[in-house]
Amino acid sequence: MLITRQHGAKQLARLLANPKSKFTNLFAEFPREVGVLVFASFFVAVGFGIIAPTLPLFARSFGVNNAQVGAILSAFAFARFASGLISGKLVDHFGERIVYSCGIGFVSLTSFAAGMAQNYEQLLIFRAVGGFGSSMFSVAAGSILLRAVADHQRARAQSLYNGSFLVGMMAGPVVGGALSGFSLRAPLLIYGFLLIGASASGAVLLRNSELAAKPTKKEERDSVTLRAALSLKPYRSALIISFITSWVLFGMSRSILPLFLVEQIKVSPSFMGFGFTITTIINGLLLLKAGKLSDLKGRRFAAVIGTSLTLLFILALTVTTKPWMFIVASVIVGIGGAFVSTTPSAIVGDVLQGKGGQVIGLFQMAGDAGAMVAPLILGFIADSSGYRPAFAVTALLMLCAVLVAIKLPETRSSHLGQSRNEVINPVREE
């Protein structure tokens, strides 16, 4: 039964009116599956953060060049992207619990293998294969998370999940840097052990979850198809926004932006790191607030704020000539990123009826594609015309995301006082 708008508003009001109980009720209002995923996500993120600063050094220890070091990182991302629909199909057939646990376990095994690699080729293969496991558990986690909660809670649940990953990623490099002093292999091995714990916790704590169980024949037949999802305007909008924001936040920001800051603005690596840290801290502090606003005010409201601020961030970079201007831009994207990191997935959850592993898999692929394609295209533009034209192209692309957000139909049926079909069907006709 759908929860009414009035009931959802009362729940939010009680949570906001009693600050003392905020932390206590952080997970109490959500189904148990949300807490399990947030718990496991933290340890996965810590492990990933541990290997992030040391993996390039380990690859370099085999005497390879910069392009080959980059291939280690790209191989994992490409395998994850290429297997998105396969992972979704596995979810639809076997259920989230099995795919989630096996996916994390698979990454664990490949991490152990990578840590024991005797040459560059072995390291490349093991990391690439690990991308498939990453795709499996992330699609399964997304499927559980988006279906476990009502739409007046969905963005906040996503914020909790993203927040746990963010905190884990911040903690991981500290441990990884210390471990690298003993051995460059050690971070990969520790990562493997952390993933074993996350896999086991998922398998045990989700064992009685009906949501994560293997679907019945009827549920499998009734799974949402890609054709049905792509006929929905909100789903298509979520794909576009996810692709473009990943282009900016994970593609541009990790490729040409650091080079622009060091080579043209002449900032030190430590100053650049300070700016990125400011972005991360602001983003983490505002994630839950952004999720609440999305649940309370609407997906379009949150999407417009997030995409507009991200556009402002890119425009600020385009005119940046002084180091302090980069800090201002870092604050802007820290705020905007809190909105765009949760809203697209919440939209997908709003319109998803029943299991839809491939639907979530394609959504994940859209974000992965933006992160993969941006460094190549923007790198070419920067080499041929300069950094500022590359930022200008990205700004035009982000403007498209703003326009898509402005035209986004509301998808929170509980807040509109309508049934889910009444919300979806007019959209389908569009």
N, C-alpha and C positions, 0 to 999 in steps of 0.2 A: 504494500500500500504506500502511495506517495505521501510524503510528509508535507503538510500545508505550509504556505508562506508564513502564516501567523505563528505556527509552532516553531519553525526554523528561526524566526526573528526573536522569539522569546528565549530560545536556547542561547543565541548569541548575546542577547541582553543580559541574561544571568551570568554568563561567563565574563562579560566586560564589567559588570557591576560589582563583582566580588574579586578584587585583585589578589587577595590572599589565596584563593582557590585556583588561580589560573594555572599554576604549575601542576597542582594535584589533578586538575581536570584536563590536562593537556592531552592525555591519552584516554581518559575515562569515557569521554563522549564518543570515541571512535570504536569500531569493531576491533577485536583482538588482532586480526590480521595486520592492521596498520602498525601497531606496536612491534610486531614481529619483524616486519619489513624494515622499519626504521632502525631497529636494533641491529639487524644483519647488515643493513646498508652502511652503518657507521664503520663496522670492521672491514668491509670491502673497501671503503674509501680510505681508511687508515693504511691498508695494505697498498693500495694504488698510489697513495701519497708517498709511501716509503720508497717505492721503486722509481717514481717519476724523476727525481734528480740524479739517480745513479745509473739508470738503464743506459743512457747515452754514453756514460763513461765506461760501462762494462762492454758495450759494443765497440767503442774506440780501442779497448785493450787488445782487440784482435787485429789491430793495425789497419783499420779500414778508414776511408775518407768520410767527409761530412755527408755526402749524398747517401752513402751506405748506412750511416748512423740514422739519418732521417728515414730510410727505408724500413728500419726496425719499427719505428713509431707508426709509419703509414700502413705497414702490412697488417698490424692489429686492427687499425681503424677500418681498412678496406674489407677485411674478413668479417668484421662486425656488421658493416653496411651490407655486404653482399648476402649475408645469411638472415637478414631480418624477416623476410617472408617465410623462410624455412622454419625459423624459430616460432613464428606465429602459427604455422600449421601444426607443429608439435604441441603447442599449447592447446589448440582446438581439439587435438586427438587424445593426448595423454593427461591434460590438466596442468594447472600452474605449479602445484607442489612438486611433482616429479621433474618438470622441466627446469624449475627454479633451482632445486637442489642439485640436479645433475649438471646444470650449466655452471654453477659456482664450483662444483667439484671438478669439472673439466678444466676450468681456468686454473684451479689449484694444481692439478697434475701437470699441465703445461708450464706452469711457473716453476715447479720443481725441476722439470726437464730443462727449461731455459737456464735455471741457476746452475745446472751441471753441464751446460753446453761446452764442448771442447773446441768449437770453431765458430766463425761468424755464420756460416750457412745453417748450422744447427739452431743457433739462437734465432735467426730469422724465421725458420720453419716453425719452431715451437711458439714464438710470439704470434705469428700469423694464425696458427691453429687455435690459439687461445682466444682470438677474436670471436670465433663461433660460439664458444662457451659464454662469453660476455653478452653476446646477442641473446642467447637463450634465457639467461637469468634476468636480464633487463626487460625483455618483452613479457616474461612471466610476472615479474614484479609489477610492471605497469598494468597488466591485465587485472591482477588482484586489487591493486590500489584504486583503480578507477571504478571498479564494480562493487567494492566493499562498502562504500559510503553513499549517502544521499547527496543530491547535487547542492544542498546548502552547506555541505561540509567538504566537498571535493577539493577545492583549491587549498584549503587549510591542511588537509591530509597530504596533498602534494608538497606543500611548503615544509611540513615536518620531515618528509622523506628527503627532499632536496637539502634541507638544513642539516640533517644528520650526515649527509654525504659531504657537504661543504666543511663542516667541523672536522670530519675525519681527514679530508684532504689537507686541511691546515695543520693538523697534528702530525700527519705522516712524514713530511720532509724532514722534520726535526729528528725523528727516529732514524730515517734513512740516511741522513748525513752522518750520524754517529756510527751506524753499522758499516758504512763504506770505509771507515777508518780501519776496520778489521779485515773486510773482504768485500769486493764488488759483487760477489755472488750472494752474500748474506741477505741483502734486501729481498731478492727474488725468493729465497728459501723461506724467509719469515712471512712474506706475502702468501706463499703456499699454505703455511700453517694457519694463518688468519682465515684464509678462505675455507679450509677444512672446517673450522669452527662455525663459520657463517653457513656453510652447506648443511652441516649437521643440525644447527639450530632451526633452519628452515624446514628440514625434513621432519624433525620432532615436533616443533611447535605448531606446524600447520597440518599435522596428521589428522586432526578431527575437523578441519575446515571444509565445509561443503563448497565454499566458493573456489577453493584451490584443488578440489578433488577431480579425479578423472571424470569427464562428462559422460552422461548416459548417451545412449544412441540418439534419443530424441534431442538432447541438448547439442550433440555434435551436428545433427542435421539442421538445427535451428541457429547455428552459429552465424553471426553477421558476416556477410560476404563483402569482399572489397568493392564489388559493383554497387551493392546497396549503400555502402558507406560513402563512396565517391559521388553518389547522386545527391548527397546532402551538402548544402552550401556551407554550414558551419564546419564540417569535417575538412572540406577543401580549403577553407580559410585557415584552419588550424595547421594544415600542411604547409601552406605558403608562409605563414608567420613563423613557424618553427624553422623552416629552411633559411629564411632571411635573417632571423635573430641568431641562429647558429653560425651563419656566414660572418656576422659581425663579432659576436662574443667569443667564438672559438676559432674561427678562421682568420679574420683580419687581426684580431687582438693578439693572436699567438704567432703571427707571421710578419707582416710588414710594420705593425705598430712598434714593436721593440726596436727594429732597425731604424725607423723614422726618428724615434726619440734619441737614440744614441748618435746617429750619423748627422742629423740635421738640427735637432734641438740641443744637442751636445750635453745631454744629461748623463750622469753616471749610472751604471747598472744598479747601484744601491738605491738611488733616487727613483729610478723607474720601478724597482721592486716596492718601494714605499707607496707609490701611486697605486700599483696593483693591489697592495695589501689594504689600502683604504677602500678600494672598490669591493673587495671580498668582505671586509668587516661590515660595511654599510649594507651590502646585499644580505648578509646573514642576519643582521639585526632587523631588517625590514621584511624578511620573507613571510613570517607569520602574519604581519600586518597587511601585507599585500594580498595574501591568501584570504584573509577575513574580508577585505574590501571587495575582492572578486566574488566571494560567496554572498556578500550582503548587497553590493551595488550592481553587480552583474559582470558578465564576461566582457561585454563590449566596453564597459567603463574601464576595467582593468587593462584590456588590450590596447585601448587608445592611449592611456597614460603610459604604459610600458613602451609601446612602439614610438610614441612622440618623444619621450625622454631619450630613447636610444638614438633616434634621429638627431636630436639636439647634441648628443655626445659626439656623433660623427661630424656634424657641422663645426663643433668646437675644435675638433682635431684638425679640420681642414684649414682653420685660421690660426692654429697654435703657432706662436713664435717664441714664447717664453716658457720656462719650466713650470711656473705657477699656473699657467693655463692648462697644462696637462693634469694638474691636481684637481682643478675645477671640473674638467671633463671626467675624471675618475669618480668624483662624487656623483655627478649626473648619471653615469652608467651604473653606479652602484644602486641607485634608487630605481632606475628603469629596469635593470636586470631582475630585480625582485618580482616585478610584475610579469615580464615576458617569460620567465623561467617556469611559471606555474599555470598561467592562463590557457595556453594552447592545449595542454594535456587535460585540463579540466573541461574544456569544450568537447574533446573527444569522449571523455567519460560521460558527459551529459547526453550525448546522442547515441551512445553505444547501448544496444539492447541485447543482453545475454553475452555469451562468450564471443570474442572477436579477436583472436590472437593475431591473425594476419592484418587486421585493421590497425592494431597497435604496432605491429611490426613495420608496416609502411610508414606510420607516423614517426617511429624511431628512425627509419631510414631517411626521412626528409631532413631531420636534424643532422644526422651523420653526413649526409650529402653536402649540406651547406658548409660544414666544418672542413670537409675534404676538398671541395672545389674552390673555395675562396682563396686559399694560399697560392694555388696554381695561377688562377686568373689575375688576382691582385698583384702577385709577384711579377707577372708578365707586364702588366700596366705600369708598375713602379719602375721596372727596368727600362721600359721604352719611353715613358712620359714623366715619371716622377711619382713621389708618394702622394702629393695632394690630388692629382687626377684620380688616383686609386681610391682615395677617400671620397672624392666627389661621386664616382661611380657607385660606391657603397651607399652614399647618402640617397641617391636616386632610387636604388633598390629598397632602401629602408622606407622611403616615402611611399612606395607601393604597399608595404606592410601597413603603414598608417592608414592608407585609403581602404585597405581590406578590413582593418579593424573598425573603421568608422561605419562600414556597411554590414558589419557582422550582426546577424539576427540574435536575439537573446535566446539562450538554450536552457536556462534553469527553470524547468517546468514547475517545480515546487514554489518558486517565487512569483511565477506568473499566474498561479492558481489554475493551471491547466494540467491535463494529463500529458504524458510524454508524447503520445501520438499526435495530440493537438498541436504540440510545438513543432514536431518533426515534419508532419505532412505538408504544411504550407511551405516549409523550407525546401522539401523535396521537389515541389512543383516549380520552385524557382530555378 
